Amino acid sequence: MAEVVLAGVGKVYPDGTRAVTDLNLDIADGEFLVLVGPSGCGKTTALRMVAGLEGISEGEIRIGDRVVNRVPSRDRDVAMVFQSYALYPHLSVRDNIGFGLSLRKVPKDEIRRKVEDAAARLGLTDHLDRKPRNLSGGQRQRVAMGRAIVREPQAFLMDEPLSNLDAKLRVQMRAEIARIQRDLGVTTIYVTHDQTEAMTLGDRVAVMKKGVLQQVAPPQELYDRPANLFVAGFIGSPAMNMLTGRLTGEGDALRVEFRGGQSLRVAPESLTARPALRSYLDRPVVVGIRPEDMEDAELAPGPEDARLTCVADLVEAMGSDVLVHFSVDADLVVTDDTRELARDAGADAPQQAAQGGAPLVARFSPRTRV
Ligand code: ATP
């Protein structure tokens, strides 16, 4: 096990495409770090540079106390798990899992013991003599994990390992990966475009956009204190509502005014936490409100200046949650989990809205961010 450090790492492909810019990450020994971002943001490239499958254009990568910039992939002592599993079709599960050890001329008894330990851990004991074609997608995924485990590497590098599985299996394997990583305590870098996977698996999550790291933080901090609008919009489902307004007022009595004349008071806590907010006076600002932070003002009365009048124009019942789409002066707001609000809005909310009928009033809880 080892710490993995990326210092000022950059990548320009031979055709001139810049995939990664000045990436700095300190991944602690035993940490589970998730690299997340939309397609093309450079996360796979970053992982492949750590694995040694891609050269590094700038900066330095360290695994343990060794700078590995020029160390070939096979000597880096890391184990990759790919989306495609990359199993050998003609080999049994046993031989697939033990393949890397056989190459290294590890004694046969030791290979057998390690393969059987890994198989037991992964629930593959009864399938050791099968060929990959006779396994389900989830079982193949486990074989790929098994191959990584028996090598006892300094780090696991995983690239979208669950993306070929159906939704139910994905949730199950996600939990298993978390459990195995915790049991083994191996430093892990895990690439995904799925923010739910990122939030549930990562000790910390690194969000990338266009080759540039946007924020790296524990999941809850990312959710509560996104560093910028990109992170705020990317993390959370349904996505955070963004309302653009103008910061007005003076002293501690600041408000954000929206088109159409409505406004929200800036909570004193927000000003204390973000003193720089004052410098935005008379300038446009974006208010970010998590869907679950909206409450029905009728049921949870609060100060008048922490309210917005919204018109419900779409209700989506999703079983456990109800999503209600509102418009606030032409901006769209979504809330969930407020069953009473949904009941009030009811199925005829869109018609009511169309007729200009009784708008719903939503009050915002103190989690509201300006
Ligand atoms: P995805 O989730 O779609 O795999 P990603 O975030 O992993 O995306 P990368 O695969 O790292 O992104 O790609 C980052 C950028 O580098 C993209 O613009 C991509 O087109 C480009 N790129 C990737 N591989 C090469 C290559 N071999 N040559 C040139 N450009 C490449």
Boltz pocket constraint, residues with backbone or C-beta under 6 A from the ligand:
constraints:
  - pocket:
      binder: B
      contacts: [[A, 13], [A, 14], [A, 15], [A, 17], [A, 18], [A, 19], [A, 37], [A, 38], [A, 39], [A, 40], [A, 41], [A, 42], [A, 43], [A, 44], [A, 45], [A, 46], [A, 193]]
      max_distance: 6.0
